[in-house]
């Protein structure tokens, strides 16, 4: 009979683990960890628990998981999203700082934490962007379709981030695979102030004529 009890116990712990994340209950996670449950266990969709907790705004669980050295802060989803990307997307400055302290990767191929931070429209976006830049985030990182953080900021993000990225040296002349620039993104989003700011940057960086 033992062989049938063990899988049932594991299944019960699995369900309890993800219910605890959804309920933002680090105490339950501590109990499970004490029983030997793996805190890196993924759900049925292969989402890492740290990503899931950030997605659900279960911030007490996030804090608990980050306090555990065995938790993999670079565990990514099937879409290659990292915990730092999710924290940046939500403008979670404290969690971004904690992840970077745990050596989470600021740069990676494809979509990056800076792309995600630049697309956040909230008030914390400039602080998260600055944190990433201070930790050497590549400012003109290209997504799989060639879009840059500046393009994402122009389309979706906080208006201050557009100016922030331009002041930090973002190249406004770059084009993605569709041939679109950050200026095109701003026009498509109906953001004339951001469009003018980007246009000024392009004009300012244009080669000067010689007499």
C-alpha positions in Angstrom: 0.0 0.0 0.0 2.9 2.3 0.6 3.6 2.8 -3.2 0.1 4.4 -3.6 0.4 6.6 -0.6 3.6 8.4 -1.6 2.3 9.8 -4.9 -0.9 10.9 -3.2 1.2 12.8 -0.6 3.3 14.4 -3.3 0.1 15.5 -5.1 -1.4 16.9 -2.0 1.8 18.9 -1.3 1.9 20.1 -4.9 -1.7 21.5 -4.7 -1.0 23.0 -1.2 2.1 24.7 -2.5 0.3 26.5 -5.3 -2.7 27.4 -3.2 -0.3 28.9 -0.7 1.3 31.1 -3.4 -2.1 32.3 -4.6 -3.1 33.0 -0.9 0.3 34.8 -0.3 1.0 32.5 2.6 4.7 32.1 3.2 4.0 30.2 6.5 2.6 27.3 4.5 5.6 27.4 2.2 7.9 27.2 5.2 6.0 24.2 6.5 6.3 22.5 3.1 10.0 23.3 2.8 10.5 21.8 6.3 8.9 18.6 4.9 11.4 18.6 2.1 9.2 20.0 -0.6 11.2 21.6 -3.5 10.6 25.3 -3.6 11.5 25.4 -7.3 8.6 23.1 -8.2 6.8 24.4 -11.3 3.0 24.3 -11.9 1.2 22.5 -14.7 2.1 25.3 -17.2 5.8 25.1 -16.2 5.7 28.5 -14.5 8.4 28.8 -11.8 6.9 29.7 -8.4 8.8 33.0 -8.1 7.4 34.1 -11.5 4.0 33.0 -10.4 4.1 34.8 -7.1 5.2 38.1 -8.9 2.4 37.7 -11.4 -0.1 37.2 -8.6 1.3 40.1 -6.5 1.9 37.6 -3.7 4.7 39.8 -2.3 5.1 38.1 1.0 5.7 34.8 -0.8 8.1 36.6 -3.1 10.0 37.9 -0.1 10.1 34.4 1.4 11.3 32.7 -1.8 14.0 35.3 -2.3 15.2 34.6 1.3 15.8 31.0 0.4 19.2 30.4 -1.2 18.0 27.3 -3.0 15.4 29.2 -5.0 16.5 29.7 -8.6 16.1 33.4 -9.4 16.8 32.7 -13.0 14.1 30.0 -13.5 12.1 31.1 -16.6 8.7 30.4 -18.1 8.1 28.6 -21.4 8.1 32.1 -22.9 11.6 32.8 -21.5 10.3 35.3 -18.9 12.4 35.7 -15.8 11.4 36.8 -12.4 13.2 40.1 -12.9 11.3 40.7 -16.1 8.0 40.2 -14.2 9.0 42.4 -11.4 10.1 45.1 -13.9 6.9 44.8 -15.8 4.9 45.5 -12.7 7.1 48.4 -11.5 8.2 46.5 -8.4 11.3 48.4 -7.4 12.0 46.6 -4.1 11.6 43.2 -5.7 13.8 44.2 -8.6 16.5 45.3 -6.2 16.3 42.1 -4.2 16.5 40.0 -7.4 19.5 41.9 -8.6 21.2 41.4 -5.2 20.5 37.7 -5.8 22.4 37.9 -9.1 19.4 37.8 -11.4 20.5 38.5 -15.0 19.9 42.1 -16.0 20.8 41.3 -19.6 19.7 38.3 -21.7 19.0 37.6 -25.4 15.6 38.5 -26.7 13.2 40.3 -24.5 14.9 41.8 -21.5 14.0 43.3 -18.1 14.6 46.7 -19.5 12.0 46.1 -22.3 9.5 45.2 -19.6 10.4 48.1 -17.3 10.1 50.5 -20.2 6.6 49.3 -21.0 5.3 49.9 -17.5 3.2 53.1 -17.4 3.2 53.5 -13.6 5.1 56.0 -11.4 7.7 53.5 -10.4 8.8 52.9 -14.0 11.6 55.5 -14.1 13.1 54.2 -10.8 13.1 50.6 -12.1 14.6 51.7 -15.5 17.3 53.6 -13.7 18.1 50.6 -11.4 18.5 48.4 -14.5 20.7 51.0 -16.3 22.8 51.4 -13.2 23.4 47.7 -13.3 24.5 47.9 -17.0 21.3 47.0 -18.8 22.0 47.3 -22.5 19.9 50.4 -23.5 19.3 49.4 -27.1 18.6 45.7 -26.5 16.8 44.2 -29.5 13.7 42.0 -28.9 13.1 39.0 -31.2 11.5 41.4 -33.7 14.1 44.1 -33.2 12.1 46.4 -30.9 14.1 48.4 -28.3 13.1 49.5 -24.8 12.7 53.1 -26.2 10.1 51.8 -28.7 8.2 50.1 -25.9 8.3 53.2 -23.7 7.1 55.3 -26.7 4.1 53.0 -27.2 3.1 51.9 -23.7 5.3 53.4 -21.0 5.6 56.3 -18.6 6.3 59.5 -20.5 9.3 60.2 -18.2 10.9 57.0 -19.3 11.0 58.2 -22.9 13.0 61.2 -21.9 15.1 59.2 -19.4 16.2 56.6 -22.1 17.0 59.4 -24.6 19.0 61.3 -22.0 20.9 58.0 -21.2 21.8 57.6 -24.9 19.1 55.4 -26.4 19.4 55.4 -30.2 16.1 56.8 -31.5 17.0 56.1 -35.1 16.9 52.3 -34.8 14.3 50.3 -36.7 12.7 47.0 -35.8 12.0 44.2 -38.3 8.9 46.0 -39.5 10.9 49.1 -40.3 9.4 51.1 -37.4 11.3 53.5 -35.2 10.5 54.8 -31.7 8.9 57.8 -33.4 6.6 55.6 -35.3 5.6 53.8 -32.1 4.8 57.2 -30.4 2.7 58.3 -33.4 0.8 55.0 -33.5 0.0 55.4 -29.8 -1.2 58.9 -30.2 1.4 60.4 -28.0 2.5 63.8 -29.6 4.6 65.0 -26.7 6.7 61.8 -26.7 6.9 61.9 -30.5 8.2 65.5 -30.5 10.8 64.6 -27.8 12.0 61.6 -29.9 12.0 63.8 -33.1 14.2 66.4 -31.3 16.6 63.6 -30.4 16.8 62.4 -33.9 17.3 66.0 -35.2 20.0 66.6 -32.6 21.9 63.5 -33.6 21.7 64.1 -37.3 25.0 64.8 -39.1 25.7 68.5 -39.4 26.2 70.0 -42.8 29.6 71.5 -43.7 30.3 74.7 -45.6 
